[in-house]
Amino acid sequence: MEQTLLIYNTLTRKKEAFKPINPGHVGMYVCGPTVYGDAHLGHARPAITFDILFRYLQHIGYKVRYVRNITDVGHLEHDADEGEDKIAKKARLEQVEPMEIAQYYTRRFNSAMEKLNVLPPSIEPHATGHIIEQQQLVQEILNNGYAYISNGSVYFDIEKYNKDYKYGILSGRTLENIKDASRDTLAGVGEKKNQADFALWKKAQPEHIMRWPWLMPVHNSQSTVHSCDSEKNSELIAEGFPGWHCECTAMGRKYLGEEFDIHGGGMDLVFPHHECEIAQAQASMGHPAVHYWMHNNMITINGQKMGKSYNNFITLDQFFKGEHELLTQPFSPMTIRFFILSAHYRGTVDFSSEALEAAEKGYNKLVTSLKDIKRIQPAKGSQPEVGKFVAELEGKLYDAMNDDLQTPNVISQLFEASKVINTLVDRKAKISAADLETLEKILRIWIEGILGLKTTAEAGDPSREQAFGKVMDMVLDMRAQAKADKDWAKSDAIRDALNEAGFIVKDTADGQVWSL
């Protein structure tokens, strides 16, 4: 069944029917982490959001090339090209090589993503591995007259660009707004023609660890030097490092082509990062690169964005271990994933331990449903309302996902399925073998495949249900014996003690069943 996916395009500010450039194929680029510290809940949201998109596009038949970068150079402390490189600063403080920092936190980021069941991207390029491509990008922008050299650095000329195109089309900001804001925050910075201009290549100061030589010939229409003699002009652009915005433009083009379908990231990247990417692509190639811009909203704590710069973040490892003063308990990776999927990706999500506890219950409800469906005894035929529910369920799930990835509505429909399963387990309704098979198939595809929620033991990490299985069997046998002996007080005491420990025990027509 062919599906029409609507996605909200930040560029046009409306939902649009998704039509790939090449039928049957999708090119998708998503901004990855700057690897100078452990991933936190704010990093989990874009990773899970675009993992859902990746999964769903593949599910409805597309072949997807998904590129998510690793920023391991060039991201300065301030977006306005000031301060130290974040990774170099960390390396200096810990007295190690910058690549040690990048490698260590890249491994930890990928480990956290694996726990969250985020599929690895098709390609995970590193900024440091694509210096030449970034230099080529800067050279093209220089050649086309939209950049200039100043004191060994290269800056993008926003005012010149704005005369031919329009800077600010993604964020809705005007050049005057940007110039006014830059004037307030960057007074005294004298290298730039305009304080709103952003760095394409930064001259490395003597203390700067990460640096590369500029080996390309300079063709700058705004320079008095026009010779292509690389030896003569190599000192015009100093040894240094690329600006933060260059890597995504250069690597997106390298792996997805001069035009590609989707570029994603957090809403905090709309300006300046993605705005600068649009300008770089237009200035270098003469046309835009991206057809659909998608942005997830922020995770907040008490209304403020969660982030390292605000010093209010909780790392994913702290969530998994429960080692933070704001956490009442440890929370599993699947609880974190369910928590993020419970809100639409374009809405804000305010963190609280109580909200995570609710998410844990919701996640366990879906896991229990898949476990309980095995206990249902099929009948010769389904009751009309049950048969109607099963027949309509998949269509409702597709409708929700096709409406700009409405995962909360998907979860709501799956909860309705849980209610139906409960009535079938309690033998208050009947379902045919064919409908039961269809229902289980739909639930497994949507819960495990599309939402990416693990419901079975992970390799090398048995689930709590498996770990407790033998002990629970023994305890429930003791309770069954107490009931057989009509020792109701003992039977109730065992059940109540289990409830206090977090186990739910139910007496059904098929005997005792338990869940966490």
Buried (B, 14 or more C-beta within 10 A) or exposed (E): EEBEBBBBBBBEEEEBEBEBEEEEEBBBBBBBBBBBBBBBBBBBBBBBBBBBBBBBBBBBEBEBBBBBBBBBBBBBEEBBBEEBBBBBBBBBEEEEEBBEBBBBBBEBBBEBBEBBBBBEBBBBBBBBBBBEBBBBBBBBBBBBBBBBBBEBBBBBBBEBBBEEBEBBBBBEBEBEEBBEBBEEEBEEEEBBBBBBBBBBBBBBEEEBBBBBEBEBBBBBEEEEEEEEEEEEBBEBBBBBBBBBBBBBBBBBBBBBBEBBBBBBBBBBBBBBBBBBBBBBBBBBBEEBBBBBBBBBBBBBBEEEBBBBEEEBBBBBBBBBEEEBEEBEEEBBBBBBBBBBBBBBBBEEBBBEBEBBBBBBEBBBBBBBBBBBBEBBEBBEBBBEEBBEBBEEBBEBBBBBBBBBBBBBBBBEBBEEBBEBBBBBBEEEBBBBBEBBEBBBEBBEBBBBEBBBBBBEEEEEEEBEBEEBEEEBEEBBEEBBEBBEEEBEEBBEEBBEEBEEEEBEBBEEEEEBBBBB
